[in-house]
């Protein structure tokens, strides 16, 4: 069981990810924007962060940079419907995986299982 932070401003996507991950037995917390995620990730010992890129109050790339300064070992998976180049930027910043929306529950759970 992993302790996972889901960062997504779109309610339906955030709730879906929570349901998928909790259904697989993981402990899940959530944030609606990058600033809230930075605060949570620096205070709590998460194993993994699933994050969107385009969000209010600090985009995903900025959130990745800020979290990496404090928790460089934290695994990050990006899920976004934005430009593929932005997903590549997330990988360069240290995201373990960069998934393009729409994504299936099978892909989400496979990424979690395959984490090093």
FENSUL-V735992 format. One record per pair of residues at least 24 apart in sequence whose C-alpha atoms are under 8 Angstrom apart, sorted by the first residue. I is the first residue (numbers start at 1). J is the second residue. Records with the same first field share a line. If there is no record, write none. Layout:
I = J ; J
//
This chain:
1 = 25 ; 26 ; 27
2 = 26 ; 27 ; 46 ; 47 ; 48
3 = 27 ; 28 ; 29 ; 45 ; 46 ; 47 ; 48
4 = 28 ; 29 ; 46 ; 47 ; 48 ; 49 ; 50
5 = 29 ; 30 ; 31 ; 37 ; 41 ; 46 ; 48 ; 49 ; 50
6 = 30 ; 31 ; 49 ; 50 ; 51
7 = 31 ; 32 ; 33 ; 34 ; 37 ; 49 ; 50 ; 51 ; 52
8 = 32 ; 33 ; 51 ; 52 ; 55
9 = 33 ; 52 ; 55 ; 56
17 = 105
20 = 105 ; 109
21 = 109
24 = 109
33 = 57 ; 58 ; 59
34 = 58 ; 59 ; 60 ; 62 ; 63
35 = 63
37 = 63
38 = 63 ; 66 ; 67
41 = 67 ; 71
42 = 67 ; 70 ; 71
46 = 74
47 = 74 ; 75
48 = 74 ; 75 ; 76 ; 77
49 = 74 ; 75 ; 76 ; 77
50 = 76 ; 77 ; 78 ; 79
51 = 76 ; 77 ; 78 ; 79 ; 80
52 = 78 ; 79 ; 80
53 = 78 ; 79 ; 80 ; 82
54 = 80 ; 82
61 = 89 ; 90 ; 93
64 = 90 ; 93 ; 94 ; 95
65 = 93
75 = 115
79 = 103
//
